[in-house]
Amino acid sequence: MPPLTDLADAVIRGDHPQAGALTREAIRLAIEPKTILDDGLIAGMTVVGDRFRVHEIFLPDVLLAAKAMYAGMDELRPLLIRDGVPSLGKIVIGSVKGDLHDIGKNLVGIMLKGAGFDVIDLGHDVAPEAMVRTAKEQGAAVIGMSALLTTTMPVMGEVVSRLKAEGMGGTVRTVVGGAPVSEAFAREIGADAYAFDAGNAVDVVKTLVGRR
Amino acid sequence: MSDVFTVAPEEVSPERDAVLALLGIPAGTQLGDRIERLYTHALGVLGETIAPRGLIAEIEGGAFDAVYAGDGKNAPETPVALVAPRAEHRALFAVTLGEPLSRAVAECFTGADFALGYTLDAMASVAADAAAAVAERRFARTLRERGWATADGAVLRYSPGYCGWDITGQRRLFAALQPGAIGLTLNDSCLMQPLKSVSGVLLAGPRTIHKFPPTFDCCARCAERTCRDRLATLFAGAAH
């Protein structure tokens, strides 16, 4: 299916005008939206992710590719919603209350969307109750939390405790990350997983939702 | 002495290899055209949005001890506790690159210009560090103008959140320094706004006062280790 190969190439090159145009062309050719998504946009991002993992390309290249993918998604999203095409899962992310750093959290969101997840980004300075409430209302599979300060790390534990108190500990999984956060800290607060960077977060979330 | 100052943007121009390192790009890597263009674009945005300012206020030893004690959460043994008593002069300081830059980074992400936002953020981190180095040089110059004649004199900075100085120390530091004068505020989590800001203490004395082995408990948990680079520079004979 050449239009989709070209679309994947446009994503790999980070050519966002072309990615948008080729997505429109694929829609005009009546290719199934799910096929455009899987064989065009996500296929391109998968190649980008693989090259990034082996250090063939760097994070700025990945982010240029993500912008191209978003250009395609802007065209495709209404059709995916119309057709009821499910994503890999809904993920709620945010930097925890008191923390205003969100570059790392943004990277995680971009990478998760690139992998085909539906990401609900609550931004920064997010209260535990907002994270839990959103996960409940949206039927999220995972809550991803970021903290860059030792003073805000304990908020992650509050989210985990609140989930358990509300009987959602088994249905909504948690993953934590950020410079001062460690695997040991994740275990200590009872989080389901720790991710050491944005790329790793995608692998971890896939594992948590049973997509690997 | 309380000294509010403006820093010329060219004085904090980010060092390229340091920016690339933050972007995860090894030194010496030949950048492709599109990343090179991205870098140039980000540098332009940085130049348009940066507004570096600083504040330095001298503090006596006893008063600093009270600031340093903070909320009593510091590590039992720290480099600052070792170096500060040996210092001949000390000053609290804060520098910031200003709010427009933080806003520009945020707008890049909301506008799907992720690569630009990320690159700009990395440049801003390096520039903020450069602004802190400007404060070190400025304090050293002020002391020398006042007759500080210590042979091999050197000024180095130490900040809450690093080297076992708990980040809650920011509260007393802000209370003593009052960096609202340069537009800096502190939230309940001890996080400075604008984000691209640095605060701490400047300690002046013979360069040997700054020498410490990286064997404190806090060193074992430290992922930065930038103190080693700064000490190496200091003992390589860098002018201060």
Contacts between the chains, C-beta under 8 A, distances in Angstrom:
chain1	res1	chain2	res2	distance
A	14	B	34	6.6
A	14	B	115	7.7
A	58	B	23	6.3
A	58	B	24	5.4
A	58	B	25	4.9
A	58	B	29	7.9
A	58	B	35	7.3
A	59	B	23	6.0
A	59	B	24	5.1
A	59	B	118	6.7
A	60	B	23	5.9
A	60	B	25	7.8
A	60	B	35	5.4
A	60	B	38	5.9
A	60	B	115	4.5
A	60	B	118	6.5
A	60	B	119	6.0
A	61	B	32	7.9
A	61	B	34	7.8
A	61	B	35	6.8
A	61	B	115	7.8
A	63	B	114	3.9
A	63	B	115	3.7
A	63	B	118	5.7
A	64	B	34	6.6
A	64	B	38	7.4
A	64	B	114	7.8
A	64	B	115	4.8
A	66	B	114	5.6
A	67	B	112	5.2
A	67	B	113	6.8
A	67	B	114	5.9
A	67	B	115	6.9
A	70	B	112	5.0
A	71	B	112	7.9
A	97	B	189	7.9
A	98	B	187	6.5
A	98	B	188	5.8
A	98	B	189	3.2
A	98	B	191	6.9
A	99	B	189	6.3
A	99	B	191	6.8
A	100	B	187	7.1
A	100	B	191	5.7
A	100	B	193	6.7
A	100	B	195	6.2
A	101	B	191	7.8
A	101	B	195	6.8
A	102	B	109	7.8
A	103	B	105	7.5
A	103	B	109	7.9
A	103	B	117	7.6
A	103	B	118	6.6
A	103	B	121	5.1
A	106	B	109	5.1
A	106	B	114	7.2
A	106	B	117	7.6
A	107	B	114	7.9
A	107	B	118	7.2
A	110	B	114	5.6
A	149	B	161	7.6
A	149	B	167	6.2
A	149	B	189	5.6
A	149	B	190	7.1
A	149	B	191	6.1
A	150	B	161	7.7
A	150	B	166	7.7
A	150	B	167	6.1
A	151	B	167	5.6
A	151	B	168	6.7
A	151	B	189	4.5
A	151	B	190	5.4
A	151	B	191	7.8
A	152	B	189	5.0
A	152	B	191	7.9
A	179	B	223	7.1
